[in-house]
Amino acid sequence: AQRVTQPEKLLSVFKGAPVELKCNYSYSGSPELFWYVQYSRQRLQLLLRHISRESIKGFTADLNKGETSFHLKKPFAQEEDSAMYYCALSWSGGFKTIFGAGTRLFVKA
Amino acid sequence: GAVVSQHPSRVICKSGTSVKIECRSLDFQATTMFWYRQFPKQSLMLMATSNEGSKATYEQGVEKDKFLINHASLTLSTLTVTSAHPEDSSFYICSASAGDQPQHFGDGTRLSIL
């Protein structure tokens, strides 16, 4: 069965420190993976998707099929990065999606 | 960028009434719309997926007679919670996508049934 696991409910780091939000998935086919972010009082929005292989707001995520992971990383966290982050897995041409439980990132000054 | 409008943002109603929530894609044609439910401090749970002009596909455990979904056009989908009861109180979120593009989310609707 398909599954997305985000092991950390809360991650607290100091400004300027590196940050890594973990995401592991379970899917037998070729996965399509996303990171979505929800800032305070705002709607959920796409941060990045694995096929685009781009860096958004300094964040990157590499799909590691061997470890079935899609961890989100940023070398130097900023206070404005504080938000709720969700890892998501899609399949069937995007017709099916499941979300991880989410990780709340808190960046301290 | 792609914008999805969800209305109403909040609704409070008596037990036994039906509530309709609208989801509109404002600047793109959404071939697929998704309805999620989010309980406090929990993740989004997909309820159903709908393609324009066809019946919605419901996830296991979601009552299709309870949660009626209509996707009448490429820009509008509605979720009707029929005969709502207090246990239906939740945060409902819609999203829309075009083809295999990423989903764009609405602001959500907080439903409170008294």
Interface residues (C-beta under 8 A of the other chain):
Chain A: E32 F34 Y36 R43 L44 Q45 L46 R49 Y86 G93 G94 F95 K96 T97 I98 F99 G100 A101 G102
Chain B: T32 F34 Q42 S43 L44 M45 L46 T49 T57 I93 S95 S97 G99 D100 Q101 P102 Q103 H104 F105 G106 D107 G108
